[in-house]
Amino acid sequence: MVQKTSTRAVGIGRVLIAVYAILALAATARSVFQISTQFDQAPLAYSLSALSGVIYIMATIALIMPGRRWFAIAWATISFEFVGVVLVGLLSIIDPSVFVPSSQYAHSDHATVWSYFGIGYGFVPLVLPILGMLWLRHTRPGHNAEVAADDPAVQDA
């Protein structure tokens, strides 16, 4: 039985996967700490941090695994991540009180991974899904066959 390798896990794809894995670890660790120690202070913010950790884990796995199904899962998780970063980023600017239910905690840091478009992570959460979607577009299943079919040099060979 021949094992297929993922065309997404080569070249720059490996760097992308490594960054996703690091962000998955960071977001998950942060959310575990926040939920276990301060959940009552900002349940929505900490739940969103946990959700982002799960999304990053799924995206990492989906980028590594070969096949059309994993490609679709990668596309879905990375798209969800992008929408989440944009919505949470906008909401954290427009109305940050949504994430902190009580003014008692107003001066505490209860940011999510995606708050302010991922400023706490150097805006990596905003840039990463864009790069991920570009990489998925470049490595989509059947893309290499389509490129080869359109390339006169390949047709003449």
TAZI-V663318 format. One line per field, one symbol per residue. psi: psi as a letter, one per 20 degrees, with the letter a starting at -180 (. if undefined). A space follows every 50 residues. Layout:
psi: ???
//
This chain:
psi: pppqqpiikqchhhgggggggghggggggghggghhhkhihmhgghhhgg ghggghggggghhgqrrhghghggggghggggggggghgghhggmiihio ipihjhjqokqrhiqlkkhikkjghghghghghgghghjqpighhgghhi ohhhhi.
//
